[in-house]
Amino acid sequence: MAEVPDNTAVRTALWRAMHVRVDPPPHVLEDEIGLRLVAPDADWRSRPDMDPIGTSGFRASMVARARFIEDLVAEQAGHGVTQYVLLGAGLDTFAQRRPEIASRLTIFEIDQPDTQAWKRQRLTELGLGVPDWLRLVPVDFEASQSWWRQLIAAGFDPTRPAVVTSTGVSMYLTKETTAATLRQLSALAPGSTLAMTFLLPTDLLAGTDRSGLEASEKGARAAGTPFISFYTPPEIQDLAQVSGFKATQHVSGTALAERYFTDRTDGLRPSTGEDFLVATT
């Protein structure tokens, strides 16, 4: 079997499953398919990074951002958009969980070749398969392979509107690389939407959220994948506008907490530090 996905993708999938397993309903997102894909050891819930209390803010953040993306894609599909691109798809399971929406789209999941080969095999082994409307697009970023060229080769039509999402990626890229990606995406057909997460500078955070982000940064550095880019909301919006997007919106983690967690009685709430840029062509 191909190598398993990176630790971040696996952790995110397990956190989404933990939300269903340990947090009382209503669940912001119900996703245990990622858990089935990973098929971890029986004691996976004993991992330090799965601690139900200590990592609750991160767990809530992961399900909040996934739910926000899912709501956005459903909204755009309702407006007639038929293409959905995931840059750095990881172990996303929208196609498997929401086939009533997904099957009306052509979904392009872009990630490293090893991850895509592993995911294809696991989907087959689980009997979920890879339908024609789901395109797993392998791109060797380390070899500077063009994701745009691979996307076009997979059948993407740049003359038709699309939803493009990129979550948990921008912090690993130089600002120059992100600017180049934004310039490429701003040339999408009118009516296209980009939703991209970005990390705030730690000095904009307070209390446990600041220490949590600093701990995540330290862990990423130790794993050989350091966070190298942080943005203030005005900075990322300015970058998108200079790159050619017609309109931009900043969606804060606090706004997502208010949208999805306000009525909860268990105190579950996302940590802050990662926000969304939503930009349209």
C-alpha positions as protocol buffer text, in pm:
chain_id: "A"
residue {
  index: 1
  type: MET
  ca { x: 0 y: 0 z: 0 }
}
residue {
  index: 2
  type: ALA
  ca { x: 111 y: 356 z: -63 }
}
residue {
  index: 3
  type: GLU
  ca { x: 237 y: 563 z: 227 }
}
residue {
  index: 4
  type: VAL
  ca { x: -30 y: 694 z: 461 }
}
residue {
  index: 5
  type: PRO
  ca { x: -122 y: 1064 z: 446 }
}
residue {
  index: 6
  type: ASP
  ca { x: 67 y: 1311 z: 659 }
}
residue {
  index: 7
  type: ASN
  ca { x: 0 y: 1336 z: 1030 }
}
residue {
  index: 8
  type: THR
  ca { x: -199 y: 1657 z: 998 }
}
residue {
  index: 9
  type: ALA
  ca { x: -452 y: 1502 z: 759 }
}
residue {
  index: 10
  type: VAL
  ca { x: -489 y: 1195 z: 981 }
}
residue {
  index: 11
  type: ARG
  ca { x: -527 y: 1404 z: 1297 }
}
residue {
  index: 12
  type: THR
  ca { x: -794 y: 1620 z: 1136 }
}
residue {
  index: 13
  type: ALA
  ca { x: -990 y: 1313 z: 1027 }
}
residue {
  index: 14
  type: LEU
  ca { x: -969 y: 1164 z: 1375 }
}
residue {
  index: 15
  type: TRP
  ca { x: -1079 y: 1490 z: 1538 }
}
residue {
  index: 16
  type: ARG
  ca { x: -1388 y: 1496 z: 1317 }
}
residue {
  index: 17
  type: ALA
  ca { x: -1468 y: 1144 z: 1433 }
}
residue {
  index: 18
  type: MET
  ca { x: -1398 y: 1237 z: 1796 }
}
residue {
  index: 19
  type: HIS
  ca { x: -1660 y: 1510 z: 1770 }
}
residue {
  index: 20
  type: VAL
  ca { x: -1922 y: 1244 z: 1701 }
}
residue {
  index: 21
  type: ARG
  ca { x: -1784 y: 1003 z: 1961 }
}
residue {
  index: 22
  type: VAL
  ca { x: -1735 y: 1232 z: 2262 }
}
residue {
  index: 23
  type: ASP
  ca { x: -1937 y: 1553 z: 2211 }
}
residue {
  index: 24
  type: PRO
  ca { x: -2312 y: 1542 z: 2272 }
}
residue {
  index: 25
  type: PRO
  ca { x: -2551 y: 1626 z: 1989 }
}
residue {
  index: 26
  type: PRO
  ca { x: -2633 y: 1830 z: 1798 }
}
residue {
  index: 27
  type: HIS
  ca { x: -2314 y: 1762 z: 1604 }
}
residue {
  index: 28
  type: VAL
  ca { x: -2179 y: 2043 z: 1389 }
}
residue {
  index: 29
  type: LEU
  ca { x: -2056 y: 1781 z: 1143 }
}
residue {
  index: 30
  type: GLU
  ca { x: -2108 y: 1405 z: 1138 }
}
residue {
  index: 31
  type: ASP
  ca { x: -1804 y: 1245 z: 983 }
}
residue {
  index: 32
  type: GLU
  ca { x: -1667 y: 905 z: 1076 }
}
residue {
  index: 33
  type: ILE
  ca { x: -1569 y: 806 z: 723 }
}
residue {
  index: 34
  type: GLY
  ca { x: -1224 y: 956 z: 771 }
}
residue {
  index: 35
  type: LEU
  ca { x: -1186 y: 727 z: 1073 }
}
residue {
  index: 36
  type: ARG
  ca { x: -1275 y: 429 z: 854 }
}
residue {
  index: 37
  type: LEU
  ca { x: -1019 y: 539 z: 596 }
}
residue {
  index: 38
  type: VAL
  ca { x: -741 y: 574 z: 853 }
}
residue {
  index: 39
  type: ALA
  ca { x: -835 y: 253 z: 1039 }
}
residue {
  index: 40
  type: PRO
  ca { x: -615 y: 342 z: 1340 }
}
residue {
  index: 41
  type: ASP
  ca { x: -519 y: 111 z: 1623 }
}
residue {
  index: 42
  type: ALA
  ca { x: -793 y: 29 z: 1872 }
}
residue {
  index: 43
  type: ASP
  ca { x: -645 y: 266 z: 2130 }
}
residue {
  index: 44
  type: TRP
  ca { x: -644 y: 570 z: 1899 }
}
residue {
  index: 45
  type: ARG
  ca { x: -858 y: 768 z: 2139 }
}
residue {
  index: 46
  type: SER
  ca { x: -579 y: 744 z: 2397 }
}
residue {
  index: 47
  type: ARG
  ca { x: -340 y: 942 z: 2178 }
}
residue {
  index: 48
  type: PRO
  ca { x: -227 y: 1265 z: 2353 }
}
residue {
  index: 49
  type: ASP
  ca { x: -355 y: 1472 z: 2059 }
}
residue {
  index: 50
  type: MET
  ca { x: -700 y: 1314 z: 2100 }
}
residue {
  index: 51
  type: ASP
  ca { x: -743 y: 1418 z: 2463 }
}
residue {
  index: 52
  type: PRO
  ca { x: -1116 y: 1506 z: 2476 }
}
residue {
  index: 53
  type: ILE
  ca { x: -1068 y: 1809 z: 2703 }
}
residue {
  index: 54
  type: GLY
  ca { x: -721 y: 1935 z: 2620 }
}
residue {
  index: 55
  type: THR
  ca { x: -777 y: 1941 z: 2245 }
}
residue {
  index: 56
  type: SER
  ca { x: -1146 y: 2035 z: 2240 }
}
residue {
  index: 57
  type: GLY
  ca { x: -1082 y: 2379 z: 2092 }
}
residue {
  index: 58
  type: PHE
  ca { x: -882 y: 2237 z: 1803 }
}
residue {
  index: 59
  type: ARG
  ca { x: -1141 y: 1963 z: 1746 }
}
residue {
  index: 60
  type: ALA
  ca { x: -1419 y: 2222 z: 1736 }
}
residue {
  index: 61
  type: SER
  ca { x: -1217 y: 2438 z: 1494 }
}
residue {
  index: 62
  type: MET
  ca { x: -1175 y: 2148 z: 1252 }
}
residue {
  index: 63
  type: VAL
  ca { x: -1544 y: 2063 z: 1245 }
}
residue {
  index: 64
  type: ALA
  ca { x: -1639 y: 2433 z: 1220 }
}
residue {
  index: 65
  type: ARG
  ca { x: -1422 y: 2495 z: 915 }
}
residue {
  index: 66
  type: ALA
  ca { x: -1541 y: 2172 z: 750 }
}
residue {
  index: 67
  type: ARG
  ca { x: -1904 y: 2267 z: 813 }
}
residue {
  index: 68
  type: PHE
  ca { x: -1847 y: 2619 z: 678 }
}
residue {
  index: 69
  type: ILE
  ca { x: -1698 y: 2478 z: 357 }
}
residue {
  index: 70
  type: GLU
  ca { x: -1979 y: 2226 z: 326 }
}
residue {
  index: 71
  type: ASP
  ca { x: -2244 y: 2494 z: 364 }
}
residue {
  index: 72
  type: LEU
  ca { x: -2066 y: 2713 z: 108 }
}
residue {
  index: 73
  type: VAL
  ca { x: -2041 y: 2432 z: -148 }
}
residue {
  index: 74
  type: ALA
  ca { x: -2408 y: 2340 z: -99 }
}
residue {
  index: 75
  type: GLU
  ca { x: -2505 y: 2705 z: -144 }
}
residue {
  index: 76
  type: GLN
  ca { x: -2301 y: 2745 z: -462 }
}
residue {
  index: 77
  type: ALA
  ca { x: -2431 y: 2416 z: -604 }
}
residue {
  index: 78
  type: GLY
  ca { x: -2779 y: 2553 z: -546 }
}
residue {
  index: 79
  type: HIS
  ca { x: -2681 y: 2854 z: -757 }
}
residue {
  index: 80
  type: GLY
  ca { x: -2578 y: 2631 z: -1046 }
}
residue {
  index: 81
  type: VAL
  ca { x: -2203 y: 2596 z: -987 }
}
residue {
  index: 82
  type: THR
  ca { x: -2097 y: 2248 z: -1101 }
}
residue {
  index: 83
  type: GLN
  ca { x: -1722 y: 2230 z: -1023 }
}
residue {
  index: 84
  type: TYR
  ca { x: -1557 y: 2197 z: -683 }
}
residue {
  index: 85
  type: VAL
  ca { x: -1179 y: 2200 z: -638 }
}
residue {
  index: 86
  type: LEU
  ca { x: -1001 y: 2110 z: -314 }
}
residue {
  index: 87
  type: LEU
  ca { x: -639 y: 2227 z: -297 }
}
residue {
  index: 88
  type: GLY
  ca { x: -468 y: 2004 z: -43 }
}
residue {
  index: 89
  type: ALA
  ca { x: -770 y: 1773 z: -3 }
}
residue {
  index: 90
  type: GLY
  ca { x: -619 y: 1545 z: 259 }
}
residue {
  index: 91
  type: LEU
  ca { x: -882 y: 1305 z: 388 }
}
residue {
  index: 92
  type: ASP
  ca { x: -1184 y: 1513 z: 296 }
}
residue {
  index: 93
  type: THR
  ca { x: -1501 y: 1301 z: 286 }
}
residue {
  index: 94
  type: PHE
  ca { x: -1763 y: 1539 z: 147 }
}
residue {
  index: 95
  type: ALA
  ca { x: -1800 y: 1324 z: -166 }
}
residue {
  index: 96
  type: GLN
  ca { x: -1874 y: 1013 z: 41 }
}
residue {
  index: 97
  type: ARG
  ca { x: -2096 y: 1178 z: 304 }
}
residue {
  index: 98
  type: ARG
  ca { x: -2304 y: 1409 z: 87 }
}
residue {
  index: 99
  type: PRO
  ca { x: -2357 y: 1226 z: -244 }
}
residue {
  index: 100
  type: GLU
  ca { x: -2691 y: 1399 z: -298 }
}
residue {
  index: 101
  type: ILE
  ca { x: -2496 y: 1722 z: -351 }
}
residue {
  index: 102
  type: ALA
  ca { x: -2159 y: 1584 z: -461 }
}
residue {
  index: 103
  type: SER
  ca { x: -2300 y: 1380 z: -749 }
}
residue {
  index: 104
  type: ARG
  ca { x: -2432 y: 1701 z: -908 }
}
residue {
  index: 105
  type: LEU
  ca { x: -2076 y: 1837 z: -916 }
}
residue {
  index: 106
  type: THR
  ca { x: -1744 y: 1738 z: -1064 }
}
residue {
  index: 107
  type: ILE
  ca { x: -1512 y: 1730 z: -765 }
}
residue {
  index: 108
  type: PHE
  ca { x: -1136 y: 1763 z: -808 }
}
residue {
  index: 109
  type: GLU
  ca { x: -929 y: 1665 z: -503 }
}
residue {
  index: 110
  type: ILE
  ca { x: -568 y: 1781 z: -541 }
}
residue {
  index: 111
  type: ASP
  ca { x: -295 y: 1639 z: -321 }
}
residue {
  index: 112
  type: GLN
  ca { x: 40 y: 1462 z: -324 }
}
residue {
  index: 113
  type: PRO
  ca { x: 63 y: 1142 z: -536 }
}
residue {
  index: 114
  type: ASP
  ca { x: 122 y: 911 z: -237 }
}
residue {
  index: 115
  type: THR
  ca { x: -181 y: 1049 z: -55 }
}
residue {
  index: 116
  type: GLN
  ca { x: -401 y: 1016 z: -362 }
}
residue {
  index: 117
  type: ALA
  ca { x: -289 y: 659 z: -433 }
}
residue {
  index: 118
  type: TRP
  ca { x: -349 y: 563 z: -70 }
}
residue {
  index: 119
  type: LYS
  ca { x: -691 y: 725 z: -60 }
}
residue {
  index: 120
  type: ARG
  ca { x: -800 y: 562 z: -386 }
}
residue {
  index: 121
  type: GLN
  ca { x: -700 y: 222 z: -254 }
}
residue {
  index: 122
  type: ARG
  ca { x: -876 y: 273 z: 80 }
}
residue {
  index: 123
  type: LEU
  ca { x: -1197 y: 395 z: -86 }
}
residue {
  index: 124
  type: THR
  ca { x: -1194 y: 81 z: -300 }
}
residue {
  index: 125
  type: GLU
  ca { x: -1123 y: -147 z: -4 }
}
residue {
  index: 126
  type: LEU
  ca { x: -1414 y: 5 z: 190 }
}
residue {
  index: 127
  type: GLY
  ca { x: -1651 y: -46 z: -103 }
}
residue {
  index: 128
  type: LEU
  ca { x: -1701 y: 329 z: -146 }
}
residue {
  index: 129
  type: GLY
  ca { x: -1521 y: 348 z: -478 }
}
residue {
  index: 130
  type: VAL
  ca { x: -1429 y: 652 z: -685 }
}
residue {
  index: 131
  type: PRO
  ca { x: -1723 y: 758 z: -905 }
}
residue {
  index: 132
  type: ASP
  ca { x: -1661 y: 936 z: -1233 }
}
residue {
  index: 133
  type: TRP
  ca { x: -1760 y: 1273 z: -1085 }
}
residue {
  index: 134
  type: LEU
  ca { x: -1482 y: 1246 z: -823 }
}
residue {
  index: 135
  type: ARG
  ca { x: -1137 y: 1313 z: -967 }
}
residue {
  index: 136
  type: LEU
  ca { x: -835 y: 1242 z: -746 }
}
residue {
  index: 137
  type: VAL
  ca { x: -568 y: 1467 z: -895 }
}
residue {
  index: 138
  type: PRO
  ca { x: -210 y: 1378 z: -793 }
}
residue {
  index: 139
  type: VAL
  ca { x: 34 y: 1670 z: -799 }
}
residue {
  index: 140
  type: ASP
  ca { x: 398 y: 1639 z: -698 }
}
residue {
  index: 141
  type: PHE
  ca { x: 443 y: 1980 z: -537 }
}
residue {
  index: 142
  type: GLU
  ca { x: 796 y: 1892 z: -425 }
}
residue {
  index: 143
  type: ALA
  ca { x: 894 y: 1847 z: -791 }
}
residue {
  index: 144
  type: SER
  ca { x: 731 y: 2183 z: -874 }
}
residue {
  index: 145
  type: GLN
  ca { x: 465 y: 2010 z: -1082 }
}
residue {
  index: 146
  type: SER
  ca { x: 193 y: 2251 z: -1197 }
}
residue {
  index: 147
  type: TRP
  ca { x: -130 y: 2190 z: -1009 }
}
residue {
  index: 148
  type: TRP
  ca { x: -315 y: 2399 z: -1265 }
}
residue {
  index: 149
  type: ARG
  ca { x: -192 y: 2188 z: -1556 }
}
residue {
  index: 150
  type: GLN
  ca { x: -284 y: 1868 z: -1373 }
}
residue {
  index: 151
  type: LEU
  ca { x: -626 y: 2010 z: -1288 }
}
residue {
  index: 152
  type: ILE
  ca { x: -699 y: 2092 z: -1652 }
}
residue {
  index: 153
  type: ALA
  ca { x: -578 y: 1747 z: -1757 }
}
residue {
  index: 154
  type: ALA
  ca { x: -825 y: 1594 z: -1510 }
}
residue {
  index: 155
  type: GLY
  ca { x: -1113 y: 1762 z: -1691 }
}
residue {
  index: 156
  type: PHE
  ca { x: -1156 y: 2094 z: -1515 }
}
residue {
  index: 157
  type: ASP
  ca { x: -1324 y: 2356 z: -1735 }
}
residue {
  index: 158
  type: PRO
  ca { x: -1181 y: 2704 z: -1659 }
}
residue {
  index: 159
  type: THR
  ca { x: -1461 y: 2869 z: -1856 }
}
residue {
  index: 160
  type: ARG
  ca { x: -1724 y: 2754 z: -1605 }
}
residue {
  index: 161
  type: PRO
  ca { x: -1761 y: 2881 z: -1245 }
}
residue {
  index: 162
  type: ALA
  ca { x: -1616 y: 2678 z: -961 }
}
residue {
  index: 163
  type: VAL
  ca { x: -1582 y: 2667 z: -585 }
}
residue {
  index: 164
  type: VAL
  ca { x: -1220 y: 2631 z: -476 }
}
residue {
  index: 165
  type: THR
  ca { x: -1122 y: 2558 z: -117 }
}
residue {
  index: 166
  type: SER
  ca { x: -787 y: 2546 z: 58 }
}
residue {
  index: 167
  type: THR
  ca { x: -786 y: 2470 z: 430 }
}
residue {
  index: 168
  type: GLY
  ca { x: -485 y: 2425 z: 653 }
}
residue {
  index: 169
  type: VAL
  ca { x: -238 y: 2494 z: 370 }
}
residue {
  index: 170
  type: SER
  ca { x: -141 y: 2863 z: 350 }
}
residue {
  index: 171
  type: MET
  ca { x: 68 y: 2859 z: 668 }
}
residue {
  index: 172
  type: TYR
  ca { x: 311 y: 2614 z: 504 }
}
residue {
  index: 173
  type: LEU
  ca { x: 358 y: 2826 z: 190 }
}
residue {
  index: 174
  type: THR
  ca { x: 563 y: 3137 z: 132 }
}
residue {
  index: 175
  type: LYS
  ca { x: 363 y: 3452 z: 79 }
}
residue {
  index: 176
  type: GLU
  ca { x: 499 y: 3463 z: -276 }
}
residue {
  index: 177
  type: THR
  ca { x: 359 y: 3116 z: -348 }
}
residue {
  index: 178
  type: THR
  ca { x: 20 y: 3208 z: -203 }
}
residue {
  index: 179
  type: ALA
  ca { x: 16 y: 3529 z: -409 }
}
residue {
  index: 180
  type: ALA
  ca { x: 89 y: 3329 z: -725 }
}
residue {
  index: 181
  type: THR
  ca { x: -194 y: 3088 z: -641 }
}
residue {
  index: 182
  type: LEU
  ca { x: -434 y: 3376 z: -583 }
}
residue {
  index: 183
  type: ARG
  ca { x: -340 y: 3532 z: -919 }
}
residue {
  index: 184
  type: GLN
  ca { x: -409 y: 3199 z: -1091 }
}
residue {
  index: 185
  type: LEU
  ca { x: -745 y: 3156 z: -917 }
}
residue {
  index: 186
  type: SER
  ca { x: -857 y: 3513 z: -977 }
}
residue {
  index: 187
  type: ALA
  ca { x: -864 y: 3426 z: -1349 }
}
residue {
  index: 188
  type: LEU
  ca { x: -1139 y: 3167 z: -1294 }
}
residue {
  index: 189
  type: ALA
  ca { x: -1471 y: 3221 z: -1467 }
}
residue {
  index: 190
  type: PRO
  ca { x: -1692 y: 3498 z: -1322 }
}
residue {
  index: 191
  type: GLY
  ca { x: -1908 y: 3366 z: -1040 }
}
residue {
  index: 192
  type: SER
  ca { x: -1630 y: 3151 z: -892 }
}
residue {
  index: 193
  type: THR
  ca { x: -1558 y: 3149 z: -518 }
}
residue {
  index: 194
  type: LEU
  ca { x: -1242 y: 3079 z: -320 }
}
residue {
  index: 195
  type: ALA
  ca { x: -1248 y: 2992 z: 50 }
}
residue {
  index: 196
  type: MET
  ca { x: -902 y: 2975 z: 205 }
}
residue {
  index: 197
  type: THR
  ca { x: -792 y: 2953 z: 567 }
}
residue {
  index: 198
  type: PHE
  ca { x: -500 y: 3152 z: 704 }
}
residue {
  index: 199
  type: LEU
  ca { x: -328 y: 3177 z: 1039 }
}
residue {
  index: 200
  type: LEU
  ca { x: -331 y: 3500 z: 1237 }
}
residue {
  index: 201
  type: PRO
  ca { x: -8 y: 3633 z: 1389 }
}
residue {
  index: 202
  type: THR
  ca { x: 17 y: 3504 z: 1744 }
}
residue {
  index: 203
  type: ASP
  ca { x: 26 y: 3856 z: 1888 }
}
residue {
  index: 204
  type: LEU
  ca { x: -336 y: 3903 z: 1775 }
}
residue {
  index: 205
  type: LEU
  ca { x: -446 y: 3620 z: 2002 }
}
residue {
  index: 206
  type: ALA
  ca { x: -484 y: 3608 z: 2377 }
}
residue {
  index: 207
  type: GLY
  ca { x: -470 y: 3355 z: 2658 }
}
residue {
  index: 208
  type: THR
  ca { x: -496 y: 2986 z: 2586 }
}
residue {
  index: 209
  type: ASP
  ca { x: -552 y: 3041 z: 2214 }
}
residue {
  index: 210
  type: ARG
  ca { x: -214 y: 3212 z: 2185 }
}
residue {
  index: 211
  type: SER
  ca { x: -37 y: 2937 z: 2378 }
}
residue {
  index: 212
  type: GLY
  ca { x: -222 y: 2674 z: 2174 }
}
residue {
  index: 213
  type: LEU
  ca { x: -111 y: 2826 z: 1845 }
}
residue {
  index: 214
  type: GLU
  ca { x: 245 y: 2858 z: 1974 }
}
residue {
  index: 215
  type: ALA
  ca { x: 238 y: 2489 z: 2072 }
}
residue {
  index: 216
  type: SER
  ca { x: 106 y: 2394 z: 1728 }
}
residue {
  index: 217
  type: GLU
  ca { x: 379 y: 2602 z: 1566 }
}
residue {
  index: 218
  type: LYS
  ca { x: 644 y: 2428 z: 1776 }
}
residue {
  index: 219
  type: GLY
  ca { x: 503 y: 2085 z: 1687 }
}
residue {
  index: 220
  type: ALA
  ca { x: 492 y: 2167 z: 1316 }
}
residue {
  index: 221
  type: ARG
  ca { x: 854 y: 2284 z: 1327 }
}
residue {
  index: 222
  type: ALA
  ca { x: 962 y: 1966 z: 1506 }
}
residue {
  index: 223
  type: ALA
  ca { x: 783 y: 1758 z: 1240 }
}
residue {
  index: 224
  type: GLY
  ca { x: 979 y: 1933 z: 967 }
}
residue {
  index: 225
  type: THR
  ca { x: 677 y: 2124 z: 834 }
}
residue {
  index: 226
  type: PRO
  ca { x: 709 y: 2467 z: 998 }
}
residue {
  index: 227
  type: PHE
  ca { x: 448 y: 2740 z: 977 }
}
residue {
  index: 228
  type: ILE
  ca { x: 611 y: 3009 z: 765 }
}
residue {
  index: 229
  type: SER
  ca { x: 329 y: 3252 z: 679 }
}
residue {
  index: 230
  type: PHE
  ca { x: 84 y: 3443 z: 897 }
}
residue {
  index: 231
  type: TYR
  ca { x: -156 y: 3715 z: 784 }
}
residue {
  index: 232
  type: THR
  ca { x: -364 y: 3987 z: 941 }
}
residue {
  index: 233
  type: PRO
  ca { x: -717 y: 3999 z: 792 }
}
residue {
  index: 234
  type: PRO
  ca { x: -653 y: 4329 z: 605 }
}
residue {
  index: 235
  type: GLU
  ca { x: -328 y: 4187 z: 465 }
}
residue {
  index: 236
  type: ILE
  ca { x: -486 y: 3872 z: 319 }
}
residue {
  index: 237
  type: GLN
  ca { x: -779 y: 4069 z: 176 }
}
residue {
  index: 238
  type: ASP
  ca { x: -545 y: 4321 z: 18 }
}
residue {
  index: 239
  type: LEU
  ca { x: -341 y: 4038 z: -131 }
}
residue {
  index: 240
  type: ALA
  ca { x: -652 y: 3882 z: -285 }
}
residue {
  index: 241
  type: GLN
  ca { x: -768 y: 4215 z: -426 }
}
residue {
  index: 242
  type: VAL
  ca { x: -427 y: 4297 z: -574 }
}
residue {
  index: 243
  type: SER
  ca { x: -426 y: 3948 z: -724 }
}
residue {
  index: 244
  type: GLY
  ca { x: -743 y: 4027 z: -917 }
}
residue {
  index: 245
  type: PHE
  ca { x: -1041 y: 3911 z: -712 }
}
residue {
  index: 246
  type: LYS
  ca { x: -1343 y: 4138 z: -742 }
}
residue {
  index: 247
  type: ALA
  ca { x: -1467 y: 4102 z: -385 }
}
residue {
  index: 248
  type: THR
  ca { x: -1325 y: 3969 z: -60 }
}
residue {
  index: 249
  type: GLN
  ca { x: -1465 y: 3883 z: 281 }
}
residue {
  index: 250
  type: HIS
  ca { x: -1299 y: 3799 z: 611 }
}
residue {
  index: 251
  type: VAL
  ca { x: -1478 y: 3528 z: 812 }
}
residue {
  index: 252
  type: SER
  ca { x: -1331 y: 3500 z: 1160 }
}
residue {
  index: 253
  type: GLY
  ca { x: -1312 y: 3194 z: 1378 }
}
residue {
  index: 254
  type: THR
  ca { x: -1525 y: 3387 z: 1626 }
}
residue {
  index: 255
  type: ALA
  ca { x: -1795 y: 3427 z: 1361 }
}
residue {
  index: 256
  type: LEU
  ca { x: -1792 y: 3052 z: 1297 }
}
residue {
  index: 257
  type: ALA
  ca { x: -1821 y: 2989 z: 1671 }
}
residue {
  index: 258
  type: GLU
  ca { x: -2127 y: 3214 z: 1685 }
}
residue {
  index: 259
  type: ARG
  ca { x: -2278 y: 3049 z: 1380 }
}
residue {
  index: 260
  type: TYR
  ca { x: -2235 y: 2685 z: 1483 }
}
residue {
  index: 261
  type: PHE
  ca { x: -2180 y: 2670 z: 1860 }
}
residue {
  index: 262
  type: THR
  ca { x: -2394 y: 2943 z: 2020 }
}
residue {
  index: 263
  type: ASP
  ca { x: -2671 y: 2719 z: 2152 }
}
residue {
  index: 264
  type: ARG
  ca { x: -2447 y: 2444 z: 2285 }
}
residue {
  index: 265
  type: THR
  ca { x: -2470 y: 2368 z: 2655 }
}
residue {
  index: 266
  type: ASP
  ca { x: -2146 y: 2166 z: 2684 }
}
residue {
  index: 267
  type: GLY
  ca { x: -1910 y: 2463 z: 2647 }
}
residue {
  index: 268
  type: LEU
  ca { x: -1756 y: 2328 z: 2326 }
}
residue {
  index: 269
  type: ARG
  ca { x: -1615 y: 2618 z: 2128 }
}
residue {
  index: 270
  type: PRO
  ca { x: -1348 y: 2653 z: 1858 }
}
residue {
  index: 271
  type: SER
  ca { x: -1012 y: 2799 z: 1942 }
}
residue {
  index: 272
  type: THR
  ca { x: -926 y: 3117 z: 1753 }
}
residue {
  index: 273
  type: GLY
  ca { x: -622 y: 3178 z: 1536 }
}
residue {
  index: 274
  type: GLU
  ca { x: -735 y: 3044 z: 1199 }
}
residue {
  index: 275
  type: ASP
  ca { x: -972 y: 3254 z: 989 }
}
residue {
  index: 276
  type: PHE
  ca { x: -1117 y: 3236 z: 637 }
}
residue {
  index: 277
  type: LEU
  ca { x: -1067 y: 3450 z: 332 }
}
residue {
  index: 278
  type: VAL
  ca { x: -1365 y: 3424 z: 98 }
}
residue {
  index: 279
  type: ALA
  ca { x: -1302 y: 3584 z: -241 }
}
residue {
  index: 280
  type: THR
  ca { x: -1510 y: 3595 z: -558 }
}
residue {
  index: 281
  type: THR
  ca { x: -1432 y: 3659 z: -922 }
}
